[in-house]
Amino acid sequence: QVQLVESGGGLVQPGGSLRLSCAASRIVFTNNNMAWYRQAPGKQRELVASILVIGMTRYAESVKGRFTISRDNAKNTVYLQMNNLKPEDTAVYYCNKDPSWPQDYWGQGTQVTVSS
């Protein structure tokens, strides 16, 4: 059964930090590159960070140097450490395979709000 459960979001002030977690079912996680995506109100979903099975990572230019993606293959879990958060990081954050498509299964996401 496909399952993606994101958690860790919340309200944080600019400059603050959050750590997101995503528990994925084995069928999604095993042998797949994984990624974090986000969707802000009125905007399309965008890829934020991706991690290969072997651990190599890539990031959107807007988050380079501030966000760090990691994975725990034993726990089928992907993490996103977000530091120095900015108001423009406000969005619903999702995890999924990389690549993923709109017609794929998506979890409920976790809301991140950066505001003073």
Helices and strands as residue ranges (DSSP letters): E 4-7, E 10-12, E 18-24, H 26-29, E 34-39, E 46-51, E 57-59, E 67-72, E 77-82, G 87-89, E 91-97, E 110-114
